[in-house]
Amino acid sequence: MGATLSLGALLAAQLSGSSAWSGMAATMSTLGAALVAVPLARLAQARGRRRSLATGSLIAGAGAVLAITSVAVDAFPLLLLALILLGAGSATNLQARFAATDLASVRFRARDLSIVVWSTTIGAVLGPNLFGPGETVGAALGLPPLTGAFAFSLLATVGAAVVYTVGLRPDPLLTALAARTSGSAGGRRIGGLAIIRSNPGARFAVGVIALSHATMVALMSMAPVHLRDHGATLTVVGLTISLHVAGMYALSPVFGALADRIGRMPVILTGQALLLAALTLFWLNGDSPVAMTAGLILLGLGWSASVVAGSALIAEAVGVHDRAPLQGFSDLSMNAAGALGGALAGPILSAAGYSGLGLVTMLLVAVIVGWSARRLAAAKRAG
């Protein structure tokens, strides 16, 4: 995914004839992830994680084939459809983290989830480095320029589908459902939206993940533009974004272990403190490359803490029979919030600069902190 999204931006500009369309790569991929999140969750509920995750991977593989085809026939709309299908890969990766919680003990649930999140670090580092080898392989296969890395994407997604199908046995969700049903009368399955309406804990967890993701995407998506406008070279931009991505994923097991040891809420508040520190740096000194780099690292760390602890809350907010629908709705909300955050960030950047963008997004952190304070106060009164 890391290679194809970057190439998608270049191909969107090439096939459309205008660099103004390059941002559609991320938009279409995010839209695709949002569109398949709930169907994949429903498939998991009915047929198990193995079938759901393998299906999502194969849809992404079809997107890689379609992307190569779109360049071969010079069809921009076909590329947009390909990017939507590739978004299924992101949705599948998100739902894979929940597969780690189906049979996990409460004591280690956040840690197990965070290890799956951490594995994203490997792909995030390898992906952008596949451009050169991809072109070599693409030339050998007779593929159009800039599409060779999609051959690697096809190989990776098909390989992932095989790993899920062969290796994910017994199916964790079906096993958990069977164990719960055998020990009780079972549970009444309801949709994710109905759960959100009736379950305050689920509503809070989904809100934390969605708003934290919107904050991260809004600042991260505009960072390369802001850095280039202030004279940063492509090498500096690439290094800065790499450090941000490392902050997002590399320490997720640490936050998972902390969430298990000291509780979900303290780690969520730690994440919001890290986000606030990042936004304060952007607000006070958004034109400084050093402040930008430090802020983007803190932004990644804050996202990681909030999403890992929030995802653990998602897994615990409902019984196993309602877990998959809630997780699907959470991923839908997360991707939709990210898309909205990225879309609004551009106009805000144009009107108020990067410092202003940092100041405006503090409102999202304030919502989570205020919401957390209300829940802690209610828990204290109840206890």
C-alpha positions in Angstrom: 0.0 0.0 0.0 2.8 2.4 0.8 4.2 2.1 -2.7 1.0 2.1 -4.7 -0.5 5.2 -3.0 2.5 7.3 -3.8 2.6 6.0 -7.4 -1.2 6.6 -7.6 -0.7 10.3 -7.0 1.9 10.4 -9.9 -0.3 8.4 -12.2 -3.4 10.5 -11.4 -1.5 13.6 -12.5 -0.2 11.9 -15.6 -3.5 10.4 -16.8 -5.6 13.5 -16.0 -3.1 15.9 -17.4 -3.1 18.1 -14.3 -1.3 17.9 -10.9 -4.4 19.2 -9.3 -5.9 15.7 -9.5 -2.9 14.0 -7.8 -4.7 14.3 -4.4 -7.4 12.0 -5.7 -5.2 9.0 -5.1 -5.4 9.3 -1.4 -9.1 10.3 -1.6 -10.2 7.4 -3.7 -8.2 4.9 -1.6 -9.7 6.3 1.6 -13.1 6.1 0.1 -12.6 2.5 -1.0 -11.5 1.6 2.6 -14.6 3.2 4.0 -16.9 1.5 1.5 -15.7 -2.0 2.2 -15.2 -1.7 6.0 -18.8 -2.7 6.9 -19.2 -5.4 4.2 -16.0 -7.1 5.3 -17.1 -7.0 8.9 -20.4 -8.6 8.0 -18.6 -11.3 6.0 -16.4 -11.9 9.0 -19.4 -12.2 11.3 -21.1 -14.7 8.9 -18.1 -16.7 7.5 -15.2 -15.8 9.8 -12.0 -13.7 9.7 -10.2 -16.0 7.3 -12.8 -15.5 4.6 -13.2 -11.8 5.2 -9.5 -10.9 5.3 -8.7 -13.1 2.3 -11.5 -11.5 0.3 -10.3 -7.9 1.1 -6.8 -8.8 0.1 -8.0 -10.2 -3.3 -10.1 -7.1 -3.9 -6.9 -5.0 -3.4 -5.1 -7.3 -5.8 -7.7 -6.7 -8.4 -7.2 -3.0 -7.9 -3.5 -3.5 -8.7 -4.3 -5.3 -11.9 -6.8 -2.6 -12.8 -4.2 0.2 -12.1 -1.8 -1.3 -14.6 -4.5 -1.7 -17.1 -5.7 2.0 -16.7 -2.2 3.2 -17.6 -1.9 0.8 -20.5 -5.2 2.2 -22.0 -4.7 5.8 -20.7 -8.0 5.8 -18.8 -8.1 8.2 -15.8 -11.6 7.0 -14.6 -10.3 3.5 -14.6 -7.4 4.5 -12.4 -9.8 6.1 -9.9 -11.7 2.8 -9.7 -8.5 0.9 -9.3 -7.5 3.1 -6.3 -10.9 2.5 -4.7 -10.3 -1.2 -5.0 -6.8 -0.8 -3.6 -8.4 0.9 -0.6 -9.8 -2.5 0.4 -6.2 -3.4 1.3 -6.2 -0.6 3.9 -9.5 -1.8 5.3 -8.2 -5.3 5.5 -5.1 -4.2 7.4 -7.3 -2.3 9.8 -9.6 -5.3 10.5 -6.6 -7.6 10.8 -5.8 -5.9 14.1 -9.1 -6.9 15.5 -8.6 -10.6 14.5 -5.8 -10.6 17.2 -8.4 -9.7 19.9 -10.9 -12.4 19.2 -9.3 -15.1 21.3 -7.0 -12.8 23.3 -7.3 -12.7 27.1 -8.3 -9.4 28.6 -4.9 -9.1 30.2 -3.1 -9.0 26.9 -5.7 -7.8 24.4 -4.2 -4.4 23.7 -0.7 -5.8 23.5 -1.8 -8.5 20.9 -3.7 -5.9 18.9 -0.7 -3.5 19.0 1.7 -6.1 17.6 -0.5 -6.4 14.4 -0.5 -2.6 14.2 3.3 -2.6 14.6 3.8 -4.9 11.6 2.6 -2.0 9.4 6.0 -0.5 10.1 7.7 -3.1 7.9 5.5 -2.3 4.9 5.7 1.4 5.5 9.5 1.3 5.3 9.7 -1.2 2.5 6.9 0.3 0.3 8.5 3.6 -0.9 11.8 1.8 -1.6 10.1 -0.5 -4.2 9.9 2.3 -6.8 13.2 1.5 -8.4 13.0 -2.3 -8.3 9.4 -2.0 -9.5 10.5 -0.2 -12.6 13.1 -2.8 -13.3 10.6 -5.7 -12.9 8.0 -3.7 -14.9 10.3 -3.2 -17.8 11.2 -6.9 -17.8 7.5 -7.8 -17.9 6.6 -5.2 -20.5 4.5 -3.1 -18.1 3.8 0.6 -18.7 6.2 3.1 -16.9 5.4 3.7 -13.2 3.4 0.5 -12.9 6.0 -2.0 -11.9 5.4 -1.6 -8.2 1.8 -2.7 -8.7 3.1 -6.1 -9.7 4.6 -6.3 -6.2 1.3 -5.2 -4.8 -0.5 -8.0 -6.6 2.1 -10.5 -5.3 1.7 -9.2 -1.8 -2.1 -9.1 -1.7 -2.4 -12.6 -3.2 0.3 -13.8 -0.7 -1.6 -12.3 2.1 -4.8 -14.0 1.0 -3.0 -17.3 1.0 -1.6 -16.7 4.5 -5.0 -15.8 5.8 -6.6 -18.8 4.2 -4.0 -21.4 5.2 -2.5 -19.9 8.4 -5.5 -18.4 10.2 -6.8 -21.7 11.6 -8.8 -22.2 13.6 -10.7 -19.1 12.6 -10.5 -16.8 15.7 -13.8 -15.1 15.4 -15.8 -18.3 14.6 -14.0 -20.1 17.5 -14.9 -17.2 19.8 -18.5 -17.2 18.6 -18.8 -21.0 19.0 -17.4 -20.9 22.5 -19.7 -18.1 23.6 -22.8 -19.8 22.1 -22.0 -23.2 23.6 -21.9 -21.6 27.1 -25.0 -19.6 26.8 -28.1 -19.0 24.7 -26.1 -16.9 22.3 -26.6 -13.2 21.6 -28.8 -11.0 19.4 -26.8 -9.5 16.6 -27.4 -5.9 15.8 -25.8 -3.4 13.5 -22.9 -1.1 14.2 -25.0 2.1 14.1 -27.5 0.6 16.5 -24.7 -0.3 18.9 -23.3 3.2 18.7 -26.7 4.7 19.5 -27.3 2.5 22.6 -23.8 1.9 24.0 -22.0 4.9 25.4 -18.7 3.1 25.8 -18.7 2.0 22.1 -19.7 5.5 21.1 -16.7 7.0 23.0 -14.2 4.5 21.6 -15.3 5.1 18.0 -15.2 8.9 18.6 -11.7 8.7 20.0 -10.4 6.7 17.0 -12.2 8.8 14.4 -11.3 12.2 15.8 -7.6 11.3 16.5 -7.4 9.9 12.9 -8.9 13.1 11.5 -6.4 15.2 13.5 -3.4 13.2 12.2 -4.6 13.1 8.6 -5.3 16.8 8.4 -1.7 17.7 9.6 0.1 14.9 7.8 -1.5 15.4 4.4 -0.5 19.0 4.3 3.0 18.6 5.7 4.7 17.8 2.4 3.1 20.8 0.7 4.1 23.1 3.6 7.6 21.8 3.8 8.2 22.3 0.0 6.7 25.8 0.1 9.4 26.6 2.7 12.3 25.3 0.7 12.7 21.8 1.9 14.1 19.3 -0.6 12.4 16.1 -1.5 14.9 14.2 0.6 14.1 16.2 3.7 10.3 15.8 3.0 10.7 12.1 2.6 12.8 11.8 5.8 10.3 13.9 7.8 7.3 11.8 6.7 9.3 8.6 7.3 9.9 9.7 10.9 6.2 10.5 11.3 5.2 7.0 10.0 7.7 5.5 12.4 6.0 7.4 15.2 2.7 6.0 14.1 3.6 2.4 14.2 7.0 1.5 15.7 6.0 2.1 19.3 2.5 0.7 19.2 3.5 -2.4 21.2 4.6 -0.1 24.0 1.3 1.7 24.0 -0.5 -1.7 23.9 1.4 -3.0 26.9 0.7 0.2 28.8 -3.0 0.0 27.9 -3.1 -3.5 29.4 -1.1 -2.5 32.5 -2.4 1.0 33.5 -5.7 1.0 31.6 -7.2 2.2 28.3 -8.2 5.7 29.4 -4.8 6.8 30.7 -3.2 5.8 27.4 -5.9 7.6 25.4 -5.2 10.8 27.5 -1.5 10.3 26.9 -2.2 10.1 23.2 -4.2 13.3 23.3 -1.4 15.1 25.3 1.1 14.0 22.6 -1.3 15.3 19.9 -1.7 18.6 21.7 2.1 18.9 22.1 2.5 18.4 18.3 -0.3 20.9 17.5 1.2 23.5 19.8 4.6 23.2 18.1 2.9 23.7 14.7 0.9 26.7 16.1 3.8 28.5 17.7 6.6 27.6 15.1 5.1 26.0 12.1 7.6 27.5 9.7 10.6 25.8 11.4 11.8 22.5 9.9 13.0 21.3 13.3 9.6 22.1 14.9 7.8 20.4 12.0 9.9 17.3 12.3 9.5 17.1 16.1 5.8 17.9 15.7 5.1 15.2 13.1 6.9 12.6 15.3 4.7 13.6 18.3 1.7 13.5 16.0 2.4 9.9 15.0 3.0 8.9 18.6 -0.3 10.5 19.7 -2.2 8.8 17.0 -0.7 5.4 17.9 -1.5 5.7 21.6 -5.1 6.8 20.9 -5.9 4.3 18.2 -4.3 1.3 20.0 -6.1 2.0 23.3 -9.3 3.0 21.5 -9.3 -0.2 19.5 -8.9 -2.2 22.6 -12.0 -0.5 24.0 -13.9 -1.3 20.8 -13.1 -5.0 21.3 -14.4 -4.8 24.9 -17.4 -2.6 24.5 -19.8 -5.4 23.3 -20.1 -9.2 23.4 -18.4 -11.3 20.8 -21.7 -11.6 18.7 -21.7 -7.8 18.1 -18.0 -7.3 17.9 -17.5 -7.5 14.2 -20.4 -5.0 13.3 -19.0 -2.5 15.7 -15.5 -2.9 14.4 -16.7 -2.4 10.9 -18.5 0.7 11.8 -15.5 2.0 13.6 -13.3 1.5 10.6 -15.9 3.2 8.4 -16.0 6.2 10.8 -12.2 6.3 11.0 -11.7 6.4 7.2 -14.6 8.9 6.7 -13.2 11.2 9.4 -9.7 11.0 7.8 -11.1 11.8 4.4 -13.0 14.8 5.8 -10.0 16.0 7.7 -7.8 15.8 4.7 -10.4 17.6 2.5 -10.8 20.5 5.0 -7.1 20.8 5.7 -6.4 22.3 2.3 -8.7 25.3 2.6 -7.7 25.9 6.2 -4.0 25.8 5.2 -4.6 28.3 2.4 -6.6 30.7 4.7 -4.6 30.4 8.0 -1.3 28.7 7.2 0.1 25.6 8.9 0.1 27.3 12.3 -3.6 28.1 11.9 -4.3 24.5 10.9 -2.6 23.3 14.1 -4.7 25.7 16.1 -8.0 24.7 14.5 -7.4 21.0 15.0 -6.8 21.6 18.7 -10.6 21.7 18.9 -10.7 18.0 18.0 -8.3 17.2 20.9 -10.4 19.3 23.2 -13.6 17.3 22.3 -11.8 14.0 23.2 -10.3 15.4 26.5 -13.7 16.8 27.5 -15.5 13.6 26.7 -12.9 11.6 28.6 -13.2 13.9 31.6 -17.0 13.4 31.7 -16.6 9.6 31.5 -14.0 9.6 34.3 -16.3 11.8 36.5 -19.2 9.5 35.8 -17.2 6.4 36.7 -16.0 8.0 39.9 -19.6 8.9 40.9 -20.7 5.3 40.1 -17.8 3.8 42.0 
